Amino acid sequence: MKDLRQDLHYALRMLARKPALTLVAIATLAIGVGASTAIFSVLYVTLLRPLPYPNANRLCVVWTVLGKEGRAP
């Protein structure tokens, strides 16, 4: 614990000594956390959230072949 306290004290002194580096570090962390949160939010809404139907795990799509036109539901 003593070593951790000393390391944190040293890190804070160095960050206080160079405020431009501190601002860049804080901005980089903020952008990274914000981007990760935004990406996870979009993925959750589009892919991970369960469908709002009863027995949604039993839903399926049936396709048929229509000659040259390809396939259609």
HELIX and SHEET records of a PDB file:
HELIX    1   1 LYS A    2  ARG A   17  1                                  16    
HELIX    2   2 PRO A   19  LEU A   43  1                                  25    
HELIX    3   3 TYR A   44  LEU A   48  3                                   5    
HELIX    4   4 ALA A   56  ARG A   58  5                                   3    
HELIX    5   5 GLY A   67  GLU A   69  5                                   3    
SHEET    1   A 2 THR A  64  VAL A  65  0                                        
SHEET    2   A 2 ARG A  71  ALA A  72 -1                                        
END                                                                             
